[in-house]
Amino acid sequence: MKILLVNPPIPRVFRMFDFADDAVRKSFGRRVMVGPPLALNELASMVPDDEVVILDQKTEEDNIPGYDFTQAYVEELKRFSPDFVGVTCITAQYNSVLKILNITKEYNKNILTMVGGIHPTLCPDSFAGSKADLVTVGIGKYSFKKMIEIFKADGWLADFSQIPGLGLNKGTSLFYTQSICSLSTEDIKEQHILDTVMPNRKLTDKYNYTIRQMGKKIHYISTSQGCTHKCNFCSIWQTTGGRYFHKDVECIIRELKTMDEYPIIRFCDANTFGDIKKARLLFTRIIEEGLNNHYYLADVRTDTVIKHPDLIELAVKAGLRITICGLEATSNEELEAYNKQNTIENISGALKFLNSLGILVNGNYIVRPEYVESDFDRVAQFVSDNPIYHAGFTVLTPFPGTDLYETMKKDIINHNLDYYNLTNAVVETVLPEAKFYEQVGKLYKTSKVAGDEYRLKYGSDLLVE
């Protein structure tokens, strides 16, 4: 069977750029993360006997000037002539996904289509009446494997109703099979996490995933599913119903042993250190197996750094060189509003400690639409007082399906999901629009100055720039 898996482009809609100068654009460009669509690598591994192609249109658009994703997609349909098309989708990809599904059915109505990912998991009904025959809701590896098996056996007479975690398109509504989140923790671990199945990374090796600042190739590895916390702006914890599943450490080690060709490896988890005992074992085993010759990237909460500094030191010995930290706020009141369960004191202390270990910290702050000049000044001062390798800024965005969306939906003025990429205000700002984005731009300039101060003080042997 011929299976085409697609990572759609993310629309390049940055309202801030309408009010930004070259210095802001350059600093903003440092926030772009390069990497493969690991979820598609994982799906491909579930059907080793079938012919699978991964089309990473996000990366193609990033690297090919004048790239037309619809034309490129039609050309791939003609070249490969798939029997099945699966498309992954985050919120900002939604409109692109609908176009891909429409093109697919126009090309050949007998291609079975599926959409999965975070947005379909949180908002499956948004695909009712679309050209998606199947919608995966939640962890999708097992569901994908079963739907392929049944479709291969029975074609369009296939009955998918007994496969958990699906929405079956019935024209104007979806028929839902058993929810994966309704299963027991043990059933999810045994049937749906599937630790022992390694992603098929060869299918994306045709793409140039290189971190420009380091001049090295990167690939991702998943060490867990879900998250230990329930921040109200986040969608990740909802994919597992609020449960956190850490992959078996020896499975991770076996997988890392197959990744020698990737100098940089990112643990692409919401919280790599969510299970302290297993995280300690993982980094110990990395050292024991001599796998600390990679540069590792990981997400870590700053309160974890404060509570377990010895674990962070161990991770550095194992090769941890870059951390992604969701800092979010510069006041305890805002942290509480996000249900972050952290403090400003933890953030400041953790950043200083991470810097002292030689770790490059990529930290992110949230800019709220109700900010006035004094709020921007407060954030700028905190960034200056706590310099790190790079501080980025996202505009508070109520993603559909999150707790934050329920709180803010009455205030949303922009419902075009192309804009839901964390850089655009979709709720009316208190400041005039031009003034708001001007202030965001000033924060990026502050970040650049603070980053220069960081490099003067700490330096780094990792960077080529």
C-alpha positions in Angstrom: 0.0 0.0 0.0 1.3 3.5 -0.8 1.0 6.0 2.1 1.7 9.7 1.9 2.3 11.5 5.2 2.2 15.3 5.0 3.5 18.1 7.3 1.8 21.2 5.9 3.3 24.6 5.8 2.7 27.1 8.6 1.4 30.4 7.1 4.0 33.2 7.4 1.6 35.6 9.0 3.5 38.0 11.3 1.6 41.1 12.0 4.5 42.4 14.0 6.6 42.7 10.9 4.3 45.5 9.6 5.8 47.6 12.4 9.3 46.1 12.7 12.7 47.3 11.5 15.5 45.1 10.3 17.0 44.8 13.8 13.7 43.4 15.2 13.3 41.0 12.2 16.8 39.7 12.7 16.4 39.1 16.4 13.0 37.5 15.8 14.5 35.1 13.3 16.5 33.4 16.1 13.4 31.9 17.5 12.7 29.6 14.6 13.2 26.0 15.5 14.4 23.6 12.9 13.5 20.0 13.0 11.6 17.0 11.5 7.9 16.1 11.9 8.8 13.3 14.3 5.1 12.2 14.7 5.2 11.2 11.0 8.5 9.3 11.4 6.7 7.4 14.2 3.6 6.7 12.1 5.8 5.4 9.3 7.4 2.9 11.6 4.0 1.4 12.4 3.7 0.1 8.8 7.1 -1.3 7.9 5.7 -3.4 5.0 4.1 -0.5 3.2 5.6 2.1 0.9 5.6 5.4 2.8 6.7 8.9 1.7 6.9 11.8 4.1 6.4 15.3 2.5 7.6 18.0 4.9 6.1 21.1 3.3 6.9 23.3 6.3 10.6 22.7 5.8 10.3 22.9 2.0 8.7 26.3 2.3 11.4 27.4 4.8 14.1 26.6 2.3 12.7 27.1 -1.2 12.1 30.7 -2.3 8.7 31.2 -3.9 7.5 27.8 -2.8 3.9 27.0 -3.8 2.7 24.3 -1.5 -0.5 23.5 -3.3 1.3 23.1 -6.6 4.1 21.0 -5.0 1.5 18.8 -3.3 -0.3 18.2 -6.6 3.0 17.2 -8.2 3.7 14.8 -5.3 0.2 13.2 -5.8 0.9 12.7 -9.5 4.4 11.3 -8.8 3.5 8.9 -6.0 -0.2 8.2 -6.6 -0.9 7.2 -2.9 -3.7 5.0 -1.7 -3.8 6.8 1.7 -2.9 10.4 2.8 -2.4 11.3 6.4 -1.9 15.0 7.4 -0.6 16.3 10.7 -2.1 19.6 12.0 -1.3 22.2 14.6 -3.8 25.1 14.9 -1.9 27.5 12.5 -1.9 24.7 9.8 -5.6 24.2 9.8 -6.5 26.2 6.7 -3.5 24.6 4.8 -4.7 21.2 5.9 -8.2 21.8 4.5 -6.6 22.8 1.2 -4.5 19.7 1.1 -7.6 17.5 1.9 -9.6 19.2 -0.8 -6.9 18.8 -3.4 -6.5 15.1 -2.5 -10.1 14.3 -3.1 -10.3 16.4 -6.3 -7.3 14.4 -7.6 -8.7 11.0 -6.6 -11.8 10.6 -4.4 -10.8 7.0 -3.7 -7.7 8.1 -1.6 -8.5 7.5 2.1 -7.7 10.6 4.1 -6.8 11.1 7.7 -5.9 14.1 9.8 -4.2 14.0 13.2 -2.2 16.1 15.6 -2.8 18.5 18.4 -5.5 20.6 16.7 -7.7 17.6 15.6 -7.2 16.2 19.1 -8.5 19.3 20.8 -11.0 20.4 18.1 -12.0 17.3 16.2 -15.4 18.8 15.3 -13.7 21.4 13.2 -13.1 18.7 10.6 -16.8 17.6 10.5 -17.9 17.9 6.9 -14.3 18.3 5.6 -12.5 16.0 3.2 -10.9 14.1 6.0 -12.4 10.6 6.1 -10.8 9.9 9.5 -9.8 12.1 12.4 -7.4 10.8 15.0 -8.0 12.1 18.5 -5.1 11.7 20.9 -2.1 9.4 20.6 -2.4 8.0 17.1 0.2 5.3 16.5 -1.9 2.3 17.3 -5.0 3.8 15.7 -3.1 4.5 12.5 -1.7 0.9 12.3 -5.1 -0.6 12.7 -6.8 1.6 10.2 -4.2 0.7 7.6 -4.6 -3.0 8.3 -8.4 -2.8 8.0 -8.3 -0.7 4.9 -5.8 -3.0 3.2 -8.1 -5.9 3.9 -11.5 -4.5 3.2 -11.0 -1.3 1.2 -14.0 1.1 1.3 -16.0 -1.6 3.0 -13.7 -1.3 6.0 -15.3 -0.8 9.4 -13.2 1.5 11.6 -15.7 1.8 14.4 -13.9 -0.6 16.8 -10.6 1.4 16.6 -10.2 3.7 19.6 -9.3 7.3 19.2 -11.1 8.1 15.9 -13.7 10.4 14.6 -15.4 9.0 11.5 -16.7 11.7 9.1 -20.4 11.2 8.4 -20.9 14.3 6.2 -21.9 17.0 8.6 -20.8 15.3 11.9 -18.3 12.9 13.3 -19.0 9.5 14.8 -16.6 9.0 17.7 -15.1 5.6 18.6 -13.9 4.9 22.2 -11.7 7.7 23.5 -8.1 6.7 24.2 -8.2 9.0 27.3 -11.0 6.8 28.7 -8.7 3.8 28.8 -6.8 2.8 31.9 -3.3 4.0 32.4 -2.0 0.4 31.9 -4.0 0.0 28.7 -2.6 3.2 27.2 1.0 2.2 28.2 0.6 -1.3 26.7 -1.4 -0.6 23.5 -0.8 3.0 22.5 2.6 4.3 23.8 4.5 1.6 21.9 7.9 2.3 23.3 9.7 -0.4 21.5 8.8 0.8 18.0 11.5 3.2 16.7 10.7 6.1 14.3 11.6 5.7 10.7 14.0 8.6 10.4 15.4 7.6 7.0 12.2 9.0 5.4 13.1 12.6 6.3 16.9 12.4 5.8 16.3 14.0 2.4 15.7 17.3 4.2 18.3 19.6 5.6 17.6 19.9 9.3 20.6 22.0 10.3 20.9 24.4 13.2 22.4 27.4 11.5 24.1 28.8 14.6 25.9 25.5 15.2 26.3 24.3 11.7 25.1 20.8 12.7 22.3 18.4 11.8 19.5 17.9 14.3 16.9 15.2 14.9 14.2 14.6 17.5 13.5 11.9 20.0 10.5 11.5 22.2 11.0 10.4 25.8 7.5 11.0 27.1 3.9 11.7 26.3 1.8 14.4 28.0 2.9 16.7 30.8 3.1 16.8 34.6 1.4 20.3 34.8 -1.8 21.9 33.4 -0.9 25.4 32.3 -4.2 26.9 31.0 -2.7 28.1 27.7 -1.2 24.7 26.8 -2.7 21.9 24.7 -0.1 19.2 25.3 -1.4 17.9 28.6 -4.9 17.4 27.2 -3.6 15.0 24.5 -3.3 12.3 27.3 -6.1 13.5 29.5 -3.7 15.1 32.0 -1.5 12.0 32.4 2.2 11.8 32.0 3.9 8.7 30.4 7.7 8.4 30.4 9.1 6.0 27.9 11.1 3.1 29.1 14.7 4.3 29.6 16.3 1.3 27.9 14.1 1.8 24.9 15.4 5.4 24.7 19.0 4.2 25.0 18.4 1.7 22.2 17.0 4.4 20.0 19.8 6.8 20.7 22.3 4.2 19.6 20.7 4.4 16.1 21.2 8.2 15.9 25.0 8.6 15.5 24.5 10.6 12.3 22.7 13.4 14.1 25.2 15.5 16.2 22.3 17.4 17.8 19.4 15.5 19.4 16.4 17.3 20.8 14.2 15.6 23.5 11.0 17.0 22.0 8.9 16.6 25.2 6.9 19.1 27.1 9.0 18.3 30.1 11.9 16.0 29.7 12.4 16.0 33.5 8.8 15.2 34.4 9.8 12.0 36.1 12.9 12.8 38.2 13.8 9.2 38.9 13.6 8.2 35.2 15.4 11.4 34.1 18.3 10.6 36.5 18.5 7.0 35.2 18.3 8.2 31.5 21.2 10.6 31.8 23.2 8.1 33.9 22.7 5.5 31.1 23.7 8.0 28.4 27.0 8.5 30.1 27.5 4.7 30.7 26.8 3.9 27.1 29.2 6.7 25.8 26.3 8.5 24.1 27.3 11.8 25.6 29.1 12.7 22.4 25.9 14.5 21.1 24.6 17.9 21.9 21.3 17.5 23.6 18.4 19.9 23.8 15.7 19.5 26.4 12.7 21.4 27.8 13.0 21.9 31.6 10.9 23.9 34.1 12.9 26.4 36.2 11.4 25.0 39.4 12.9 21.6 38.5 16.3 23.3 38.1 16.0 24.8 41.6 14.8 21.6 43.2 17.2 19.2 41.5 20.4 21.1 40.6 22.4 17.8 40.9 20.2 16.3 38.2 20.9 19.2 35.9 24.6 18.8 36.5 24.3 15.1 35.6 22.5 16.1 32.4 25.3 18.4 31.4 27.8 15.6 31.9 25.6 13.5 29.6 25.7 16.2 26.9 22.9 18.6 27.7 23.9 21.9 26.1 20.7 23.7 25.3 17.5 24.1 27.3 14.1 25.4 26.3 12.4 27.1 29.3 8.9 28.4 29.3 9.4 31.4 31.6 6.1 32.9 30.6 5.9 35.8 33.1 7.8 38.4 35.2 5.3 38.6 38.0 4.0 35.9 40.4 0.5 37.1 39.7 0.8 36.3 36.0 2.3 32.9 36.8 -0.6 32.1 39.0 -3.1 33.3 36.3 -1.5 30.7 33.9 -1.6 27.9 36.5 2.1 27.7 36.1 2.8 26.7 39.7 6.1 28.5 39.8 7.7 31.7 41.1 9.7 34.5 39.7 12.4 33.7 42.3 12.7 30.2 40.8 13.0 31.6 37.3 15.7 34.1 38.1 17.7 31.6 40.2 17.4 28.9 37.6 18.6 31.1 34.8 21.7 32.1 36.6 22.4 28.4 37.5 21.9 27.2 34.0 24.2 30.0 32.7 26.9 29.0 35.1 26.8 25.4 33.8 27.5 26.6 30.2 24.0 25.8 29.1 22.5 27.9 26.3 19.0 28.9 27.5 16.3 29.7 25.1 13.6 31.3 27.3 10.2 32.4 26.3 8.0 35.2 27.9 4.3 35.7 27.2 3.1 39.2 26.2 -0.5 39.8 27.2 -2.8 41.9 25.0 -3.7 44.1 27.9 -0.1 45.2 28.4 0.6 49.0 28.6 4.0 50.7 28.4 4.7 50.0 32.1 4.2 46.2 31.6 6.5 46.2 28.7 9.1 48.1 30.7 8.8 45.5 33.5 9.4 42.7 31.1 12.4 44.5 29.5 13.9 45.1 32.9 13.6 41.5 33.9 15.2 40.3 30.6 18.1 42.8 31.1 18.6 41.7 34.7 18.5 38.0 33.8 20.5 37.7 30.5 20.4 34.3 28.7 21.5 33.1 25.3 18.1 34.1 23.8 14.9 35.4 25.1 11.8 35.2 22.9 8.3 36.6 23.3 5.0 35.1 22.3 1.7 37.0 22.3 -0.9 35.3 24.5 -3.0 33.2 22.2 -6.2 31.4 23.3 -5.8 28.2 21.2 -9.2 26.5 20.6 -9.7 23.6 22.9 -7.6 25.0 25.7 -8.8 26.2 29.1 -7.6 29.7 28.2 -9.8 29.7 25.1 -12.9 29.1 27.2 -11.9 32.1 29.3 -11.1 34.4 26.5 -13.3 33.3 23.5 -15.8 36.1 24.0 -12.9 38.6 23.5 -11.5 37.1 20.3 -11.7 39.4 17.3 -9.6 37.4 14.8 -10.8 33.9 14.1 -8.5 33.2 11.1 -6.4 30.4 12.4 -3.5 31.4 10.1 -2.8 34.0 12.7 -2.6 31.5 15.6 1.2 31.2 15.6 2.0 32.9 18.9 3.2 36.1 17.2 -0.2 37.8 16.6 -2.7 39.4 18.9 -6.1 37.8 18.1 -7.7 39.6 21.0 -8.0 43.4 20.9 -5.0 45.1 22.5 -5.3 47.9 25.1 -2.5 49.8 23.3 -3.2 50.9 19.7 -2.1 48.1 17.4 1.0 49.9 16.0 2.1 50.8 19.5 1.6 47.3 20.8 3.8 45.7 18.2 6.3 48.5 18.5 6.7 47.6 22.1 7.0 43.9 21.3 9.8 44.8 18.8 11.6 46.8 21.5 11.6 43.7 23.7 13.4 41.8 20.9 16.0 44.6 20.8 16.3 44.3 24.6 16.8 40.5 24.1 19.6 41.1 21.6 21.4 43.4 24.1 20.9 40.9 26.9 22.1 38.1 24.7 25.3 40.0 23.9 25.9 40.6 27.6 25.4 36.9 28.2 28.0 36.0 25.5 30.5 38.4 26.9 30.2 37.0 30.4 29.8 33.3 29.6 30.9 32.8 26.0 30.2 29.5 24.2 32.1 27.0 22.1 29.0 25.8 20.5 28.2 28.7 18.2 29.6 29.4 14.7 28.1 32.9 14.6 
